[in-house]
C-alpha cells in the first residue's frame, strides 16, 4: 500500500511574526500579507507613530497587529524590542528582515559615514535582529526571510555600499541556515527586482532610465509590492518546511534575460 501524501499548508494561522521597516513600501505589504495568511504581526520601525496606518490596515482585513518602535542600528534596542514583541504576542515564529537604506554615490566619493549608515542598517542590523529572534525560536523552530536584492547577485555602479550589504545579507542567509537548522529555524531570502518605492524613487524619476530598464524585463513591467507577498508567505509557511538557505528572485525575469 502506498504511503499517504501529506499535502502542504500555505497558511500562517497561529504564527507570530515580526516585520522590520513596516511603516511603508515593501515592509508594509509584507506585514499585510502575513496577516492575511493568518499570522499575528508585530509591525516595527524607528518611530512608532509611523506604524499606525499599517496596523490599522491589518485590523481592517481581520488581522491582529502590535506596534513596536525598533531601531535596527541599535543592538540593545533590537534586543529589547524583540523581547517585548515576543512577550506581547506570546512567542515569535517568523522574522522578516526588511528594514533597509540606500544612498547612491560615486564610489570615489563614498565617505566612512555613508558606508557605515548603509551597512549598519542593511547587514549589521539584520544580523542582530536575526540573532535576537533566534533566541526566541531555539526551542520551537521558526522561519526567517531576509529581503535581499538584485545586487545580491550582480554589481550596480554607484551603489557599492548597498551592493556590499545585500551581497553580505545573502551570505548571512546561507550561513545562518546551515548553523540554525539544528534548532528547526529556516532562513531564506527574497530578492526584489525593480520596484518603485520611496527609497528607489530617485531612479524612476529619470524617465529614460525607466524606459530602458523596463524594456529589459521579460514580463514587461516593474514590480508591485504585492508581487513579493506570495513568496514570503510561502517561505514562512509549513509548505516550505524543507527549504532553507535559499533566495527567490522576484524580478519579472530580469536576471534570467541578462
ZADO-1210 file (C-alpha; in nm, 4 decimals, padded with zeros to 6 digits):
<atoms>
<atom x="00.0000" y="00.0000" z="00.0000" code="UNK" pos="1"/>
<atom x="00.1373" y="00.3404" z="-00.0947" code="UNK" pos="2"/>
<atom x="00.2055" y="00.5779" z="00.1971" code="UNK" pos="3"/>
<atom x="-00.0364" y="00.8711" z="00.2189" code="UNK" pos="4"/>
<atom x="00.0676" y="01.2077" z="00.0807" code="UNK" pos="5"/>
<atom x="00.0755" y="01.4958" z="00.3299" code="UNK" pos="6"/>
<atom x="-00.0461" y="01.7967" z="00.1362" code="UNK" pos="7"/>
<atom x="00.1275" y="02.1280" z="00.2044" code="UNK" pos="8"/>
<atom x="-00.0208" y="02.4015" z="00.4184" code="UNK" pos="9"/>
<atom x="00.0265" y="02.7551" z="00.2885" code="UNK" pos="10"/>
<atom x="-00.1425" y="02.9362" z="00.5780" code="UNK" pos="11"/>
<atom x="00.0211" y="03.1023" z="00.8795" code="UNK" pos="12"/>
<atom x="-00.2605" y="03.0570" z="01.1299" code="UNK" pos="13"/>
<atom x="-00.1342" y="03.0607" z="01.4860" code="UNK" pos="14"/>
<atom x="00.2047" y="03.2051" z="01.3892" code="UNK" pos="15"/>
<atom x="00.3543" y="03.5173" z="01.5439" code="UNK" pos="16"/>
<atom x="00.5538" y="03.7312" z="01.3017" code="UNK" pos="17"/>
<atom x="00.7690" y="04.0437" z="01.3203" code="UNK" pos="18"/>
<atom x="00.8478" y="04.2691" z="01.0244" code="UNK" pos="19"/>
<atom x="01.1137" y="04.5407" z="01.0377" code="UNK" pos="20"/>
<atom x="01.0661" y="04.8607" z="00.8408" code="UNK" pos="21"/>
<atom x="00.6917" y="04.8006" z="00.8228" code="UNK" pos="22"/>
<atom x="00.5654" y="05.1580" z="00.8006" code="UNK" pos="23"/>
<atom x="00.5647" y="05.1782" z="00.4200" code="UNK" pos="24"/>
<atom x="00.6636" y="05.0178" z="00.0912" code="UNK" pos="25"/>
<atom x="00.7757" y="04.6580" z="00.0890" code="UNK" pos="26"/>
<atom x="00.7616" y="04.6182" z="00.4676" code="UNK" pos="27"/>
<atom x="00.4017" y="04.7367" z="00.4832" code="UNK" pos="28"/>
<atom x="00.2994" y="04.4997" z="00.2034" code="UNK" pos="29"/>
<atom x="00.4710" y="04.2006" z="00.3632" code="UNK" pos="30"/>
<atom x="00.3177" y="04.2745" z="00.7031" code="UNK" pos="31"/>
<atom x="-00.0280" y="04.2847" z="00.5439" code="UNK" pos="32"/>
<atom x="00.0435" y="03.9652" z="00.3515" code="UNK" pos="33"/>
<atom x="00.1494" y="03.7747" z="00.6623" code="UNK" pos="34"/>
<atom x="-00.1585" y="03.8967" z="00.8466" code="UNK" pos="35"/>
<atom x="-00.3850" y="03.7969" z="00.5577" code="UNK" pos="36"/>
<atom x="-00.2346" y="03.4469" z="00.5765" code="UNK" pos="37"/>
<atom x="-00.3311" y="03.4271" z="00.9437" code="UNK" pos="38"/>
<atom x="-00.0292" y="03.5469" z="01.1425" code="UNK" pos="39"/>
<atom x="-00.0345" y="03.7926" z="01.4290" code="UNK" pos="40"/>
<atom x="00.2103" y="04.0595" z="01.3137" code="UNK" pos="41"/>
<atom x="00.4373" y="04.2941" z="01.5066" code="UNK" pos="42"/>
<atom x="00.4952" y="04.5953" z="01.2830" code="UNK" pos="43"/>
<atom x="00.8178" y="04.7714" z="01.3706" code="UNK" pos="44"/>
<atom x="01.0043" y="05.0799" z="01.2639" code="UNK" pos="45"/>
<atom x="01.2256" y="05.3506" z="01.4015" code="UNK" pos="46"/>
<atom x="00.9292" y="05.5663" z="01.5051" code="UNK" pos="47"/>
<atom x="00.6165" y="05.4052" z="01.6474" code="UNK" pos="48"/>
<atom x="00.3895" y="05.6852" z="01.5227" code="UNK" pos="49"/>
<atom x="00.4642" y="05.5946" z="01.1600" code="UNK" pos="50"/>
<atom x="00.3294" y="05.2405" z="01.2084" code="UNK" pos="51"/>
<atom x="-00.0309" y="05.3184" z="01.2988" code="UNK" pos="52"/>
<atom x="-00.1557" y="05.3103" z="00.9403" code="UNK" pos="53"/>
<atom x="-00.0066" y="04.9657" z="00.8742" code="UNK" pos="54"/>
<atom x="-00.1511" y="04.8295" z="01.1976" code="UNK" pos="55"/>
<atom x="-00.4918" y="04.9754" z="01.1142" code="UNK" pos="56"/>
<atom x="-00.4847" y="04.8216" z="00.7661" code="UNK" pos="57"/>
<atom x="-00.4086" y="04.4840" z="00.9214" code="UNK" pos="58"/>
<atom x="-00.7084" y="04.5206" z="01.1507" code="UNK" pos="59"/>
<atom x="-00.9237" y="04.6232" z="00.8532" code="UNK" pos="60"/>
<atom x="-00.8565" y="04.2862" z="00.6856" code="UNK" pos="61"/>
<atom x="-00.9444" y="04.0999" z="01.0036" code="UNK" pos="62"/>
<atom x="-00.5892" y="04.0563" z="01.1294" code="UNK" pos="63"/>
<atom x="-00.4146" y="04.1316" z="01.4548" code="UNK" pos="64"/>
<atom x="-00.1164" y="04.3640" z="01.4920" code="UNK" pos="65"/>
<atom x="00.1060" y="04.5104" z="01.7597" code="UNK" pos="66"/>
<atom x="00.3221" y="04.8190" z="01.7179" code="UNK" pos="67"/>
<atom x="00.6801" y="04.8376" z="01.8401" code="UNK" pos="68"/>
<atom x="00.9426" y="05.1096" z="01.7940" code="UNK" pos="69"/>
<atom x="01.2627" y="04.9383" z="01.6768" code="UNK" pos="70"/>
<atom x="01.5881" y="05.0967" z="01.5607" code="UNK" pos="71"/>
<atom x="01.7877" y="04.8308" z="01.3757" code="UNK" pos="72"/>
<atom x="02.1084" y="05.0314" z="01.4156" code="UNK" pos="73"/>
<atom x="02.0897" y="04.9970" z="01.7974" code="UNK" pos="74"/>
<atom x="02.1624" y="04.6436" z="01.9195" code="UNK" pos="75"/>
<atom x="02.0264" y="04.6956" z="02.2710" code="UNK" pos="76"/>
<atom x="01.7095" y="04.8453" z="02.1243" code="UNK" pos="77"/>
<atom x="01.6759" y="04.5436" z="01.8930" code="UNK" pos="78"/>
<atom x="01.7035" y="04.3001" z="02.1817" code="UNK" pos="79"/>
<atom x="01.4586" y="04.4881" z="02.3996" code="UNK" pos="80"/>
<atom x="01.2135" y="04.5394" z="02.1126" code="UNK" pos="81"/>
<atom x="01.2166" y="04.1755" z="02.0015" code="UNK" pos="82"/>
<atom x="01.1690" y="04.0589" z="02.3585" code="UNK" pos="83"/>
<atom x="00.8770" y="04.2985" z="02.4073" code="UNK" pos="84"/>
<atom x="00.7070" y="04.1776" z="02.0900" code="UNK" pos="85"/>
<atom x="00.7540" y="03.8121" z="02.1811" code="UNK" pos="86"/>
<atom x="00.6046" y="03.8771" z="02.5242" code="UNK" pos="87"/>
<atom x="00.3052" y="04.0671" z="02.3858" code="UNK" pos="88"/>
<atom x="00.2309" y="03.8067" z="02.1179" code="UNK" pos="89"/>
<atom x="00.3073" y="03.5005" z="02.3266" code="UNK" pos="90"/>
<atom x="00.6104" y="03.3965" z="02.1238" code="UNK" pos="91"/>
<atom x="00.7837" y="03.4562" z="01.7935" code="UNK" pos="92"/>
<atom x="00.7767" y="03.2216" z="01.4939" code="UNK" pos="93"/>
<atom x="00.8618" y="03.4441" z="01.1961" code="UNK" pos="94"/>
<atom x="01.1052" y="03.7289" z="01.1309" code="UNK" pos="95"/>
<atom x="01.1087" y="03.9330" z="00.8110" code="UNK" pos="96"/>
<atom x="01.4262" y="04.1427" z="00.7929" code="UNK" pos="97"/>
<atom x="01.3088" y="04.4194" z="00.5632" code="UNK" pos="98"/>
<atom x="01.4483" y="04.7464" z="00.7049" code="UNK" pos="99"/>
<atom x="01.6885" y="04.8927" z="00.4527" code="UNK" pos="100"/>
<atom x="01.8706" y="05.2075" z="00.3493" code="UNK" pos="101"/>
<atom x="02.0245" y="05.3197" z="00.0210" code="UNK" pos="102"/>
<atom x="02.2236" y="05.6268" z="-00.0788" code="UNK" pos="103"/>
<atom x="02.3556" y="05.6397" z="-00.4346" code="UNK" pos="104"/>
<atom x="02.7047" y="05.7833" z="-00.4724" code="UNK" pos="105"/>
<atom x="03.0095" y="05.7594" z="-00.6958" code="UNK" pos="106"/>
<atom x="03.2413" y="05.5126" z="-00.5244" code="UNK" pos="107"/>
<atom x="03.5278" y="05.7638" z="-00.5275" code="UNK" pos="108"/>
<atom x="03.3129" y="05.9894" z="-00.3118" code="UNK" pos="109"/>
<atom x="03.1817" y="05.7355" z="-00.0569" code="UNK" pos="110"/>
<atom x="03.2552" y="05.8535" z="00.2953" code="UNK" pos="111"/>
<atom x="03.3022" y="05.6302" z="00.6009" code="UNK" pos="112"/>
<atom x="02.9791" y="05.7785" z="00.7396" code="UNK" pos="113"/>
<atom x="02.7775" y="05.6835" z="00.4295" code="UNK" pos="114"/>
<atom x="02.9295" y="05.3329" z="00.4255" code="UNK" pos="115"/>
<atom x="02.8507" y="05.2783" z="00.7935" code="UNK" pos="116"/>
<atom x="02.4951" y="05.4105" z="00.7642" code="UNK" pos="117"/>
<atom x="02.4119" y="05.1624" z="00.4867" code="UNK" pos="118"/>
<atom x="02.5926" y="04.8599" z="00.6275" code="UNK" pos="119"/>
<atom x="02.4699" y="04.9223" z="00.9821" code="UNK" pos="120"/>
<atom x="02.1081" y="04.9126" z="00.8660" code="UNK" pos="121"/>
<atom x="02.1131" y="04.6531" z="00.5898" code="UNK" pos="122"/>
<atom x="02.3588" y="04.3963" z="00.7247" code="UNK" pos="123"/>
<atom x="02.4610" y="04.4569" z="01.0854" code="UNK" pos="124"/>
<atom x="02.1047" y="04.5389" z="01.1852" code="UNK" pos="125"/>
<atom x="01.9649" y="04.2377" z="01.0009" code="UNK" pos="126"/>
<atom x="02.2099" y="04.0067" z="01.1759" code="UNK" pos="127"/>
<atom x="02.1301" y="04.1287" z="01.5255" code="UNK" pos="128"/>
<atom x="01.7567" y="04.1139" z="01.4537" code="UNK" pos="129"/>
<atom x="01.8049" y="03.7529" z="01.3411" code="UNK" pos="130"/>
<atom x="02.0138" y="03.6754" z="01.6480" code="UNK" pos="131"/>
<atom x="01.7560" y="03.8260" z="01.8839" code="UNK" pos="132"/>
<atom x="01.4717" y="03.6462" z="01.7069" code="UNK" pos="133"/>
<atom x="01.6549" y="03.3128" z="01.7086" code="UNK" pos="134"/>
<atom x="01.6809" y="03.3256" z="02.0853" code="UNK" pos="135"/>
<atom x="01.3004" y="03.3007" z="02.0914" code="UNK" pos="136"/>
<atom x="01.2945" y="03.0164" z="01.8365" code="UNK" pos="137"/>
<atom x="01.5571" y="02.7669" z="01.9519" code="UNK" pos="138"/>
<atom x="01.3019" y="02.5522" z="02.1357" code="UNK" pos="139"/>
<atom x="01.0150" y="02.5795" z="01.8885" code="UNK" pos="140"/>
<atom x="01.1719" y="02.6422" z="01.5468" code="UNK" pos="141"/>
<atom x="01.0776" y="02.9241" z="01.3165" code="UNK" pos="142"/>
<atom x="01.1244" y="03.0910" z="00.9804" code="UNK" pos="143"/>
<atom x="01.3188" y="03.3978" z="00.8751" code="UNK" pos="144"/>
<atom x="01.3067" y="03.5831" z="00.5453" code="UNK" pos="145"/>
<atom x="01.5743" y="03.8393" z="00.4650" code="UNK" pos="146"/>
<atom x="01.4930" y="04.0976" z="00.1993" code="UNK" pos="147"/>
<atom x="01.7936" y="04.0864" z="-00.0297" code="UNK" pos="148"/>
<atom x="01.8183" y="04.2488" z="-00.3732" code="UNK" pos="149"/>
<atom x="01.9261" y="04.2024" z="-00.7315" code="UNK" pos="150"/>
<atom x="02.2524" y="04.3478" z="-00.6030" code="UNK" pos="151"/>
<atom x="02.2976" y="04.0294" z="-00.4002" code="UNK" pos="152"/>
<atom x="02.3755" y="03.8692" z="-00.7391" code="UNK" pos="153"/>
<atom x="02.5040" y="04.1470" z="-00.9664" code="UNK" pos="154"/>
<atom x="02.7101" y="04.4632" z="-00.9313" code="UNK" pos="155"/>
<atom x="02.5447" y="04.8033" z="-00.9719" code="UNK" pos="156"/>
<atom x="02.7573" y="05.1159" z="-01.0330" code="UNK" pos="157"/>
<atom x="02.7194" y="05.3967" z="-00.7755" code="UNK" pos="158"/>
<atom x="02.5651" y="05.1506" z="-00.5286" code="UNK" pos="159"/>
<atom x="02.8748" y="04.9786" z="-00.3916" code="UNK" pos="160"/>
<atom x="02.7930" y="05.0090" z="-00.0189" code="UNK" pos="161"/>
<atom x="02.4362" y="04.8898" z="-00.0832" code="UNK" pos="162"/>
<atom x="02.5564" y="04.6083" z="-00.3099" code="UNK" pos="163"/>
<atom x="02.8086" y="04.5045" z="-00.0463" code="UNK" pos="164"/>
<atom x="02.5411" y="04.4998" z="00.2218" code="UNK" pos="165"/>
<atom x="02.2972" y="04.2943" z="00.0167" code="UNK" pos="166"/>
<atom x="02.5639" y="04.0502" z="-00.1027" code="UNK" pos="167"/>
<atom x="02.6601" y="04.0093" z="00.2605" code="UNK" pos="168"/>
<atom x="02.2963" y="03.9559" z="00.3531" code="UNK" pos="169"/>
<atom x="02.2742" y="03.6628" z="00.1117" code="UNK" pos="170"/>
<atom x="02.5901" y="03.5148" z="00.2618" code="UNK" pos="171"/>
<atom x="02.4466" y="03.5632" z="00.6079" code="UNK" pos="172"/>
<atom x="02.1246" y="03.3904" z="00.4991" code="UNK" pos="173"/>
<atom x="02.3139" y="03.0823" z="00.3869" code="UNK" pos="174"/>
<atom x="02.5432" y="03.0691" z="00.6895" code="UNK" pos="175"/>
<atom x="02.2618" y="03.1065" z="00.9424" code="UNK" pos="176"/>
<atom x="02.0535" y="02.8481" z="00.7572" code="UNK" pos="177"/>
<atom x="02.3362" y="02.5994" z="00.7931" code="UNK" pos="178"/>
<atom x="02.4021" y="02.6838" z="01.1583" code="UNK" pos="179"/>
<atom x="02.0462" y="02.7108" z="01.2891" code="UNK" pos="180"/>
<atom x="01.8907" y="02.4150" z="01.1070" code="UNK" pos="181"/>
<atom x="01.9540" y="02.2090" z="01.4191" code="UNK" pos="182"/>
<atom x="01.7036" y="02.4291" z="01.6014" code="UNK" pos="183"/>
<atom x="01.4414" y="02.3917" z="01.3296" code="UNK" pos="184"/>
<atom x="01.4972" y="02.7536" z="01.2242" code="UNK" pos="185"/>
<atom x="01.4769" y="02.8025" z="00.8480" code="UNK" pos="186"/>
<atom x="01.6490" y="03.1101" z="00.6994" code="UNK" pos="187"/>
<atom x="01.5706" y="03.2154" z="00.3430" code="UNK" pos="188"/>
<atom x="01.5628" y="03.5335" z="00.1366" code="UNK" pos="189"/>
<atom x="01.3724" y="03.7107" z="-00.1351" code="UNK" pos="190"/>
<atom x="01.5413" y="03.9377" z="-00.3878" code="UNK" pos="191"/>
<atom x="01.3149" y="04.2057" z="-00.5324" code="UNK" pos="192"/>
<atom x="01.3958" y="04.3321" z="-00.8788" code="UNK" pos="193"/>
<atom x="01.2989" y="04.6841" z="-00.9809" code="UNK" pos="194"/>
<atom x="01.0141" y="04.8065" z="-00.7601" code="UNK" pos="195"/>
<atom x="00.9193" y="05.1706" z="-00.7236" code="UNK" pos="196"/>
<atom x="00.9246" y="05.2656" z="-00.3566" code="UNK" pos="197"/>
<atom x="01.0199" y="05.5815" z="-00.1715" code="UNK" pos="198"/>
<atom x="01.3756" y="05.4518" z="-00.1406" code="UNK" pos="199"/>
<atom x="01.4141" y="05.3737" z="-00.5135" code="UNK" pos="200"/>
<atom x="01.2152" y="05.6678" z="-00.6472" code="UNK" pos="201"/>
<atom x="01.5334" y="05.8594" z="-00.7347" code="UNK" pos="202"/>
<atom x="01.5981" y="05.6099" z="-01.0164" code="UNK" pos="203"/>
<atom x="01.2427" y="05.6152" z="-01.1517" code="UNK" pos="204"/>
<atom x="01.2437" y="05.9932" z="-01.1758" code="UNK" pos="205"/>
<atom x="01.4828" y="05.9501" z="-01.4687" code="UNK" pos="206"/>
<atom x="01.2303" y="05.8761" z="-01.7441" code="UNK" pos="207"/>
<atom x="01.4901" y="05.7477" z="-01.9896" code="UNK" pos="208"/>
<atom x="01.6346" y="05.5110" z="-01.7293" code="UNK" pos="209"/>
<atom x="01.2868" y="05.3803" z="-01.6505" code="UNK" pos="210"/>
<atom x="01.2030" y="05.3190" z="-02.0163" code="UNK" pos="211"/>
<atom x="01.5345" y="05.1464" z="-02.0850" code="UNK" pos="212"/>
<atom x="01.5139" y="04.9293" z="-01.7740" code="UNK" pos="213"/>
<atom x="01.1528" y="04.8295" z="-01.8324" code="UNK" pos="214"/>
<atom x="01.2499" y="04.7113" z="-02.1801" code="UNK" pos="215"/>
<atom x="01.4926" y="04.4636" z="-02.0220" code="UNK" pos="216"/>
<atom x="01.2265" y="04.2937" z="-01.8079" code="UNK" pos="217"/>
<atom x="01.0724" y="03.9945" z="-01.9908" code="UNK" pos="218"/>
<atom x="00.7345" y="04.0322" z="-01.8187" code="UNK" pos="219"/>
<atom x="00.7227" y="04.3896" z="-01.9450" code="UNK" pos="220"/>
<atom x="00.6629" y="04.5819" z="-01.6228" code="UNK" pos="221"/>
<atom x="00.8209" y="04.6876" z="-01.2969" code="UNK" pos="222"/>
<atom x="00.7234" y="04.5043" z="-00.9814" code="UNK" pos="223"/>
<atom x="00.4403" y="04.5990" z="-00.7490" code="UNK" pos="224"/>
<atom x="00.4973" y="04.5447" z="-00.3769" code="UNK" pos="225"/>
<atom x="00.2165" y="04.2878" z="-00.3658" code="UNK" pos="226"/>
<atom x="00.4232" y="04.0722" z="-00.6034" code="UNK" pos="227"/>
<atom x="00.6525" y="03.9973" z="-00.3075" code="UNK" pos="228"/>
<atom x="00.3849" y="03.8656" z="-00.0736" code="UNK" pos="229"/>
<atom x="00.3341" y="03.5175" z="-00.2195" code="UNK" pos="230"/>
<atom x="00.6965" y="03.4077" z="-00.1980" code="UNK" pos="231"/>
<atom x="00.7343" y="03.5490" z="00.1517" code="UNK" pos="232"/>
<atom x="00.4227" y="03.3773" z="00.2863" code="UNK" pos="233"/>
<atom x="00.5302" y="03.0531" z="00.1177" code="UNK" pos="234"/>
<atom x="00.8794" y="03.0627" z="00.2729" code="UNK" pos="235"/>
<atom x="00.7281" y="03.1238" z="00.6173" code="UNK" pos="236"/>
<atom x="00.4625" y="02.8539" z="00.5841" code="UNK" pos="237"/>
<atom x="00.4670" y="02.4789" z="00.6569" code="UNK" pos="238"/>
<atom x="00.4666" y="02.4277" z="00.2782" code="UNK" pos="239"/>
<atom x="00.8344" y="02.5333" z="00.2768" code="UNK" pos="240"/>
<atom x="00.9351" y="02.3061" z="00.5652" code="UNK" pos="241"/>
<atom x="01.2270" y="02.1549" z="00.3686" code="UNK" pos="242"/>
<atom x="01.3565" y="02.4810" z="00.2214" code="UNK" pos="243"/>
<atom x="01.6351" y="02.6754" z="00.3881" code="UNK" pos="244"/>
<atom x="01.9363" y="02.8777" z="00.2772" code="UNK" pos="245"/>
<atom x="01.7700" y="02.9801" z="-00.0495" code="UNK" pos="246"/>
<atom x="01.6970" y="03.3110" z="-00.2223" code="UNK" pos="247"/>
<atom x="01.3962" y="03.3578" z="-00.4502" code="UNK" pos="248"/>
<atom x="01.4499" y="03.6342" z="-00.7036" code="UNK" pos="249"/>
<atom x="01.1308" y="03.8246" z="-00.7877" code="UNK" pos="250"/>
<atom x="01.2226" y="04.0376" z="-01.0863" code="UNK" pos="251"/>
<atom x="00.9916" y="03.9620" z="-01.3787" code="UNK" pos="252"/>
<atom x="01.2671" y="03.7553" z="-01.5411" code="UNK" pos="253"/>
<atom x="01.5278" y="04.0323" z="-01.5477" code="UNK" pos="254"/>
<atom x="01.8250" y="03.8264" z="-01.4279" code="UNK" pos="255"/>
<atom x="01.7290" y="03.5312" z="-01.6456" code="UNK" pos="256"/>
<atom x="01.7435" y="03.7520" z="-01.9528" code="UNK" pos="257"/>
<atom x="02.0763" y="03.9245" z="-01.8894" code="UNK" pos="258"/>
</atoms>
